């Protein structure tokens, strides 16, 4: 979704108010269990629900 919206990992991290390293770890699979708070922030940055984010 990030690439479709043409966002860098750094830009998404800023929009979601999470660490850039958090985005990198989620995308690379090193963090396969992010917190609900983190998922909520990322979903809000995309303007979607958490349900839509994790589909």
DRENBA-674990 format. One record per atom (N, C-alpha, C, O): x, y, z; atom name. Coordinates in steps of 0.2 Angstrom, whole numbers. Layout:
<rs>
<r east="X" north="Y" up="Z" name="CA"/>
...
</rs>
This chain:
<rs>
<r east="4" north="-6" up="0" name="N"/>
<r east="0" north="0" up="0" name="CA"/>
<r east="4" north="6" up="0" name="C"/>
<r east="3" north="11" up="-3" name="O"/>
<r east="10" north="6" up="4" name="N"/>
<r east="14" north="12" up="4" name="CA"/>
<r east="17" north="14" up="-3" name="C"/>
<r east="17" north="19" up="-5" name="O"/>
<r east="19" north="8" up="-7" name="N"/>
<r east="22" north="10" up="-13" name="CA"/>
<r east="17" north="12" up="-18" name="C"/>
<r east="18" north="16" up="-22" name="O"/>
<r east="10" north="9" up="-17" name="N"/>
<r east="5" north="12" up="-22" name="CA"/>
<r east="4" north="19" up="-21" name="C"/>
<r east="2" north="23" up="-25" name="O"/>
<r east="4" north="21" up="-14" name="N"/>
<r east="3" north="28" up="-13" name="CA"/>
<r east="9" north="33" up="-14" name="C"/>
<r east="9" north="39" up="-13" name="O"/>
<r east="15" north="29" up="-16" name="N"/>
<r east="21" north="33" up="-18" name="CA"/>
<r east="24" north="36" up="-12" name="C"/>
<r east="26" north="42" up="-12" name="O"/>
<r east="24" north="33" up="-6" name="N"/>
<r east="27" north="35" up="0" name="CA"/>
<r east="33" north="32" up="2" name="C"/>
<r east="33" north="26" up="1" name="O"/>
<r east="38" north="35" up="4" name="N"/>
<r east="44" north="32" up="6" name="CA"/>
<r east="43" north="29" up="13" name="C"/>
<r east="38" north="31" up="16" name="O"/>
<r east="47" north="25" up="15" name="N"/>
<r east="46" north="22" up="22" name="CA"/>
<r east="47" north="28" up="27" name="C"/>
<r east="43" north="28" up="32" name="O"/>
<r east="51" north="33" up="26" name="N"/>
<r east="52" north="38" up="31" name="CA"/>
<r east="46" north="43" up="31" name="C"/>
<r east="44" north="45" up="36" name="O"/>
<r east="43" north="44" up="25" name="N"/>
<r east="37" north="48" up="25" name="CA"/>
<r east="31" north="45" up="28" name="C"/>
<r east="28" north="48" up="32" name="O"/>
<r east="30" north="38" up="27" name="N"/>
<r east="25" north="35" up="31" name="CA"/>
<r east="26" north="35" up="38" name="C"/>
<r east="21" north="36" up="42" name="O"/>
<r east="32" north="34" up="40" name="N"/>
<r east="34" north="34" up="48" name="CA"/>
<r east="32" north="41" up="51" name="C"/>
<r east="29" north="41" up="56" name="O"/>
<r east="34" north="46" up="47" name="N"/>
<r east="32" north="53" up="49" name="CA"/>
<r east="24" north="54" up="50" name="C"/>
<r east="22" north="57" up="55" name="O"/>
<r east="21" north="52" up="44" name="N"/>
<r east="14" north="53" up="44" name="CA"/>
<r east="10" north="49" up="50" name="C"/>
<r east="5" north="51" up="53" name="O"/>
<r east="13" north="43" up="51" name="N"/>
<r east="10" north="38" up="56" name="CA"/>
<r east="13" north="40" up="63" name="C"/>
<r east="10" north="37" up="68" name="O"/>
<r east="18" north="44" up="64" name="N"/>
<r east="21" north="46" up="70" name="CA"/>
<r east="24" north="40" up="74" name="C"/>
<r east="23" north="38" up="80" name="O"/>
<r east="27" north="36" up="70" name="N"/>
<r east="31" north="30" up="72" name="CA"/>
<r east="38" north="30" up="70" name="C"/>
<r east="40" north="34" up="65" name="O"/>
<r east="42" north="26" up="73" name="N"/>
<r east="49" north="26" up="71" name="CA"/>
<r east="50" north="23" up="64" name="C"/>
<r east="47" north="19" up="62" name="O"/>
<r east="55" north="26" up="60" name="N"/>
<r east="56" north="24" up="53" name="CA"/>
<r east="58" north="16" up="54" name="C"/>
<r east="56" north="12" up="49" name="O"/>
<r east="62" north="15" up="59" name="N"/>
<r east="64" north="8" up="60" name="CA"/>
<r east="58" north="3" up="61" name="C"/>
<r east="58" north="-3" up="59" name="O"/>
<r east="53" north="6" up="64" name="N"/>
<r east="47" north="2" up="65" name="CA"/>
<r east="44" north="0" up="58" name="C"/>
<r east="42" north="-6" up="57" name="O"/>
<r east="43" north="4" up="53" name="N"/>
<r east="41" north="3" up="47" name="CA"/>
<r east="45" north="-2" up="43" name="C"/>
<r east="43" north="-7" up="40" name="O"/>
<r east="52" north="-1" up="43" name="N"/>
<r east="56" north="-6" up="40" name="CA"/>
<r east="56" north="-13" up="43" name="C"/>
<r east="55" north="-17" up="39" name="O"/>
<r east="55" north="-13" up="49" name="N"/>
<r east="54" north="-20" up="52" name="CA"/>
<r east="48" north="-23" up="51" name="C"/>
<r east="48" north="-30" up="49" name="O"/>
<r east="42" north="-20" up="50" name="N"/>
<r east="36" north="-23" up="48" name="CA"/>
<r east="36" north="-25" up="41" name="C"/>
<r east="34" north="-31" up="40" name="O"/>
<r east="39" north="-21" up="37" name="N"/>
<r east="39" north="-23" up="30" name="CA"/>
<r east="44" north="-28" up="28" name="C"/>
<r east="42" north="-32" up="24" name="O"/>
<r east="49" north="-29" up="32" name="N"/>
<r east="54" north="-34" up="31" name="CA"/>
<r east="52" north="-41" up="34" name="C"/>
<r east="55" north="-46" up="33" name="O"/>
<r east="47" north="-41" up="38" name="N"/>
<r east="45" north="-47" up="42" name="CA"/>
<r east="48" north="-48" up="49" name="C"/>
<r east="47" north="-53" up="52" name="O"/>
<r east="53" north="-43" up="50" name="N"/>
<r east="57" north="-44" up="57" name="CA"/>
<r east="52" north="-42" up="63" name="C"/>
<r east="53" north="-45" up="68" name="O"/>
<r east="47" north="-39" up="62" name="N"/>
<r east="42" north="-37" up="67" name="CA"/>
<r east="35" north="-40" up="64" name="C"/>
<r east="31" north="-36" up="60" name="O"/>
<r east="33" north="-46" up="65" name="N"/>
<r east="27" north="-49" up="62" name="CA"/>
<r east="21" north="-48" up="67" name="C"/>
<r east="16" north="-51" up="66" name="O"/>
<r east="22" north="-45" up="73" name="N"/>
<r east="17" north="-44" up="77" name="CA"/>
<r east="17" north="-37" up="80" name="C"/>
<r east="18" north="-36" up="86" name="O"/>
<r east="16" north="-32" up="76" name="N"/>
<r east="16" north="-25" up="78" name="CA"/>
<r east="10" north="-23" up="83" name="C"/>
<r east="5" north="-27" up="83" name="O"/>
<r east="11" north="-19" up="88" name="N"/>
<r east="6" north="-17" up="92" name="CA"/>
<r east="-1" north="-14" up="89" name="C"/>
<r east="0" north="-12" up="83" name="O"/>
<r east="-6" north="-15" up="92" name="N"/>
<r east="-12" north="-12" up="90" name="CA"/>
<r east="-12" north="-4" up="89" name="C"/>
<r east="-14" north="-1" up="84" name="O"/>
<r east="-8" north="-1" up="93" name="N"/>
<r east="-7" north="6" up="93" name="CA"/>
<r east="-3" north="8" up="87" name="C"/>
<r east="-5" north="13" up="83" name="O"/>
<r east="2" north="4" up="85" name="N"/>
<r east="6" north="5" up="79" name="CA"/>
<r east="2" north="4" up="73" name="C"/>
<r east="2" north="8" up="68" name="O"/>
<r east="-2" north="-1" up="73" name="N"/>
<r east="-6" north="-3" up="67" name="CA"/>
<r east="-12" north="3" up="66" name="C"/>
<r east="-13" north="5" up="60" name="O"/>
<r east="-14" north="5" up="72" name="N"/>
<r east="-19" north="11" up="71" name="CA"/>
<r east="-16" north="17" up="68" name="C"/>
<r east="-19" north="20" up="64" name="O"/>
<r east="-10" north="19" up="70" name="N"/>
<r east="-7" north="25" up="68" name="CA"/>
<r east="-5" north="24" up="60" name="C"/>
<r east="-6" north="29" up="56" name="O"/>
<r east="-3" north="18" up="58" name="N"/>
<r east="-2" north="17" up="51" name="CA"/>
<r east="-8" north="17" up="47" name="C"/>
<r east="-8" north="20" up="42" name="O"/>
<r east="-13" north="14" up="50" name="N"/>
<r east="-20" north="14" up="46" name="CA"/>
<r east="-22" north="21" up="45" name="C"/>
<r east="-25" north="23" up="40" name="O"/>
<r east="-22" north="25" up="51" name="N"/>
<r east="-24" north="32" up="51" name="CA"/>
<r east="-20" north="36" up="45" name="C"/>
<r east="-23" north="40" up="42" name="O"/>
<r east="-14" north="35" up="45" name="N"/>
<r east="-9" north="38" up="40" name="CA"/>
<r east="-12" north="37" up="33" name="C"/>
<r east="-11" north="41" up="28" name="O"/>
<r east="-14" north="31" up="32" name="N"/>
<r east="-17" north="29" up="25" name="CA"/>
<r east="-24" north="31" up="24" name="C"/>
<r east="-27" north="31" up="19" name="O"/>
<r east="-28" north="33" up="30" name="N"/>
<r east="-35" north="35" up="30" name="CA"/>
<r east="-39" north="29" up="29" name="C"/>
<r east="-45" north="29" up="26" name="O"/>
<r east="-37" north="23" up="32" name="N"/>
<r east="-41" north="17" up="32" name="CA"/>
<r east="-42" north="14" up="38" name="C"/>
<r east="-39" north="16" up="43" name="O"/>
<r east="-46" north="9" up="39" name="N"/>
<r east="-47" north="5" up="45" name="CA"/>
<r east="-41" north="0" up="46" name="C"/>
<r east="-38" north="-2" up="42" name="O"/>
<r east="-40" north="-2" up="53" name="N"/>
<r east="-35" north="-7" up="54" name="CA"/>
<r east="-37" north="-14" up="50" name="C"/>
<r east="-33" north="-17" up="47" name="O"/>
<r east="-44" north="-15" up="50" name="N"/>
<r east="-46" north="-21" up="46" name="CA"/>
<r east="-44" north="-21" up="39" name="C"/>
<r east="-41" north="-26" up="36" name="O"/>
<r east="-44" north="-15" up="36" name="N"/>
<r east="-42" north="-14" up="29" name="CA"/>
<r east="-35" north="-15" up="28" name="C"/>
<r east="-32" north="-17" up="23" name="O"/>
<r east="-31" north="-12" up="33" name="N"/>
<r east="-24" north="-13" up="33" name="CA"/>
<r east="-21" north="-20" up="33" name="C"/>
<r east="-16" north="-21" up="29" name="O"/>
<r east="-24" north="-24" up="37" name="N"/>
<r east="-21" north="-31" up="38" name="CA"/>
<r east="-24" north="-36" up="33" name="C"/>
<r east="-23" north="-42" up="34" name="O"/>
<r east="-28" north="-34" up="28" name="N"/>
<r east="-31" north="-38" up="23" name="CA"/>
<r east="-26" north="-41" up="19" name="C"/>
<r east="-27" north="-45" up="14" name="O"/>
</rs>
